[in-house]
Amino acid sequence: MRAMLFLILGFTFGCSSAANVNVTQSQLDQVKNGMSETEVLELLGEDFTVIMELDLGKNPSRTLQWSNSDESVAVVGFVNGKVENKSSSMLPK
């Protein structure tokens, strides 16, 4: 499952998003594995794009992306509603 999420996360950096937010690397650094989706939304805001959802009845997963106007992005992957991984591309500090 982790390999699948990282594969999807790597692919998404080439995708564009309708969201236009201002997320920084400093904010993303505050996101820790095991945090709830609600806690992450409090840090990064609710202007995100759902780029993947998978619910086969066991270990549902969801990946959210925050895209800044300068094309930098933050991506957070959740499994069972908790942070499993995160990544970024070119976020401002």
C-alpha positions as CSV (number, residue, x, y, z in Angstrom):
1,M,0.0,0.0,0.0
2,R,2.8,2.4,0.9
3,A,4.5,1.8,-2.5
4,M,1.2,2.5,-4.2
5,L,0.8,5.8,-2.4
6,F,4.3,6.9,-3.1
7,L,3.9,6.0,-6.8
8,I,0.7,8.1,-6.9
9,L,2.3,11.0,-5.1
10,G,5.2,11.0,-7.5
11,F,2.8,11.1,-10.4
12,T,0.7,13.9,-9.1
13,F,3.5,16.6,-9.3
14,G,2.8,16.7,-13.0
15,C,-0.9,17.3,-12.5
16,S,-2.4,20.7,-12.1
17,S,-4.9,21.7,-9.5
18,A,-7.8,24.2,-9.5
19,A,-6.8,25.3,-5.9
20,N,-4.8,28.4,-5.5
21,V,-3.4,28.5,-1.9
22,N,-0.3,29.7,-0.1
23,V,1.1,26.7,1.8
24,T,4.8,26.9,3.0
25,Q,7.4,24.3,3.7
26,S,7.3,25.5,7.4
27,Q,3.6,24.6,7.6
28,L,4.1,21.2,5.9
29,D,7.0,20.5,8.4
30,Q,4.4,20.7,11.2
31,V,2.4,17.8,9.7
32,K,3.5,14.6,11.4
33,N,2.7,10.9,10.7
34,G,-0.4,9.8,12.7
35,M,-2.1,13.3,12.7
36,S,-5.8,13.3,11.8
37,E,-7.0,14.8,8.6
38,T,-8.8,17.5,10.7
39,E,-5.5,18.5,12.3
40,V,-3.8,18.8,8.9
41,L,-6.7,20.9,7.6
42,E,-6.2,23.3,10.5
43,L,-2.6,23.7,9.5
44,L,-2.8,23.8,5.7
45,G,-6.3,25.0,5.1
46,E,-9.3,23.5,3.4
47,D,-8.5,24.7,-0.2
48,F,-7.2,21.4,-1.5
49,T,-7.8,18.9,-4.3
50,V,-8.5,15.3,-3.6
51,I,-6.1,13.5,-6.0
52,M,-6.8,9.9,-4.9
53,E,-9.3,8.0,-2.9
54,L,-9.3,4.3,-2.4
55,D,-11.7,2.5,-0.2
56,L,-11.8,-1.3,-0.6
57,G,-13.4,-1.7,2.9
58,K,-10.1,-2.1,4.7
59,N,-7.6,0.7,5.3
60,P,-9.3,3.4,3.2
61,S,-6.8,5.9,1.8
62,R,-7.0,9.4,0.5
63,T,-4.4,11.8,-0.9
64,L,-4.8,15.6,-0.8
65,Q,-2.9,18.2,-2.7
66,W,-2.5,21.9,-1.9
67,S,-1.3,23.9,-5.0
68,N,0.2,27.4,-4.8
69,S,0.0,30.0,-7.6
70,D,3.7,29.6,-8.2
71,E,3.1,25.9,-9.0
72,S,4.6,24.6,-5.8
73,V,2.7,21.8,-4.1
74,A,2.2,20.0,-0.8
75,V,0.8,16.5,-0.9
76,V,-0.4,14.5,2.2
77,G,-1.4,10.9,2.1
78,F,-3.8,9.5,4.7
79,V,-4.6,5.9,5.6
80,N,-7.6,5.3,7.9
81,G,-7.8,9.1,8.4
82,K,-4.3,9.5,9.7
83,V,-1.2,10.9,8.0
84,E,0.9,8.1,6.4
85,N,3.2,10.2,4.2
86,K,3.8,13.7,2.9
87,S,5.8,15.3,0.1
88,S,6.3,18.6,-1.5
89,S,7.8,20.3,-4.6
90,M,9.3,23.8,-4.6
91,L,7.3,25.1,-1.5
92,P,8.4,28.5,-0.2
93,K,10.0,28.3,3.2
